[in-house]
């Protein structure tokens, strides 16, 4: 997706260690016009899956998932990383390693909002190692729901996430793919 | 705002201690159509303030702030509660008590995205004691920015937030106001 690619070229910063800083339009400051365009693109890509719900993980998945949900007219559920007091005692919980946090994080969804038979579309900001998305897949399966598609704004193909998801045999889409970040560069896959 | 009021009446749960559970449409599951309507309403209310940026706090402020930003075509910045590795060492940081977490939380904004002279519109999910919003006001002031308006989806007037903000002499708007939650009730202000 050219719009997102341009923003990464103009504003993205390669901080080393595979960390891409996109704080000025995705992760701290959010550009609503760009995010709406990304949501529209995901909605187009996943229009024919019969998804009934979108699942993402707080914090930075919320904006792209909500933008997509506005176009597909689907409810969004974001997995919480700490259990709020408003959540029932019995929850779906899994743990996943966080690349940027350097530790395991919990992903928690209330059974109230993820039910058997749902067709779940997973949307997140990054597809890197795939560990967060695999955590969301486990939550959906625990609920008896089917994951029908996976979308990420930015894929870092050199971290192997797409291969880690391949056994699921699902449509996996990224709007921009980065193939190499060595030596301070940002090289796209194409 | 009738749409939001109806959802609170139908799905909101008074958990006692002033805690209103709105997990099914705001805080865990998000209804994108409702959120878009709330954003449109905030955009209408604050259309004439000349705001240049929207400021909110992660996590549950992101959805209403983004929906508002889409209508006003303004960048959104969400204050982080933990400093990510992509953020510079020098930041604006304040602490505010969290009602639902029962402890102090940090609110952190990068100087990259909040600058002197900005006209800041603050949007959040709840106006309760006002402590989170006052924290956001302190961050804006630290940056030399002016806060020009404050909007919350749901005000709990019995927690005194509006009074706590009154010295700012700003337009403060809530889409729904709850005046009493004693004895398991949810009584609106009107």
Contacts between the chains, C-beta under 8 A, distances in Angstrom:
chain1	res1	chain2	res2	distance
A	13	B	86	7.9
A	15	B	85	7.4
A	15	B	86	6.4
A	19	B	85	6.5
A	19	B	86	6.6
A	21	B	86	4.3
A	23	B	84	7.8
A	23	B	86	5.4
A	23	B	87	7.0
A	23	B	110	6.7
A	23	B	112	7.1
A	23	B	113	7.4
A	24	B	112	6.8
A	24	B	113	6.7
A	27	B	84	7.2
A	27	B	86	6.9
A	28	B	77	6.4
A	28	B	78	6.7
A	28	B	80	6.5
A	28	B	84	7.6
A	28	B	86	7.7
A	28	B	87	7.1
A	28	B	109	7.8
A	28	B	110	6.0
A	28	B	113	6.3
A	29	B	75	5.4
A	29	B	76	6.8
A	29	B	77	4.8
A	29	B	112	7.8
A	29	B	113	4.3
A	30	B	62	7.8
A	30	B	66	6.0
A	30	B	69	7.2
A	30	B	75	7.1
A	30	B	76	4.7
A	30	B	77	7.8
A	30	B	78	7.2
A	31	B	75	6.0
A	32	B	66	5.9
A	32	B	69	4.0
A	32	B	70	4.3
A	32	B	73	7.0
A	32	B	74	7.3
A	32	B	75	7.4
A	32	B	76	6.4
A	33	B	70	7.6
A	33	B	73	6.4
A	35	B	66	6.9
A	35	B	70	7.9
A	36	B	70	5.8
A	58	B	58	7.7
A	58	B	59	5.0
A	59	B	58	5.0
A	59	B	59	5.5
A	59	B	62	7.2
A	59	B	78	7.8
A	59	B	80	7.9
A	62	B	30	7.8
A	62	B	59	7.2
A	62	B	62	4.9
A	62	B	63	6.4
A	62	B	66	7.9
A	63	B	62	6.4
A	63	B	66	5.6
A	66	B	30	6.0
A	66	B	32	5.9
A	66	B	35	6.9
A	66	B	62	7.9
A	66	B	63	5.6
A	66	B	66	6.2
A	66	B	67	7.6
A	67	B	66	7.6
A	69	B	30	7.2
A	69	B	32	4.0
A	70	B	32	4.3
A	70	B	33	7.6
A	70	B	35	7.8
A	70	B	36	5.7
A	73	B	32	7.0
A	73	B	33	6.4
A	74	B	32	7.3
A	75	B	29	5.4
A	75	B	30	7.1
A	75	B	31	6.0
A	75	B	32	7.4
A	76	B	29	6.8
A	76	B	30	4.7
A	76	B	32	6.4
A	77	B	28	6.5
A	77	B	29	4.8
A	77	B	30	7.8
A	78	B	28	6.7
A	78	B	30	7.2
A	78	B	59	7.9
A	80	B	28	6.5
A	80	B	59	7.9
A	84	B	23	7.9
A	84	B	27	7.2
A	84	B	28	7.6
A	84	B	100	6.1
A	85	B	15	7.4
A	85	B	19	6.5
A	85	B	100	5.9
A	86	B	13	7.9
A	86	B	15	6.4
A	86	B	19	6.5
A	86	B	21	4.2
A	86	B	23	5.4
A	86	B	27	6.8
A	86	B	28	7.7
A	86	B	100	7.4
A	87	B	23	7.0
A	87	B	28	7.1
A	100	B	84	6.2
A	100	B	85	5.9
A	100	B	86	7.4
A	109	B	28	7.8
A	110	B	23	6.7
A	110	B	28	6.0
A	112	B	23	7.1
A	112	B	24	6.9
A	112	B	29	7.9
A	113	B	23	7.4
A	113	B	24	6.7
A	113	B	28	6.3
A	113	B	29	4.3
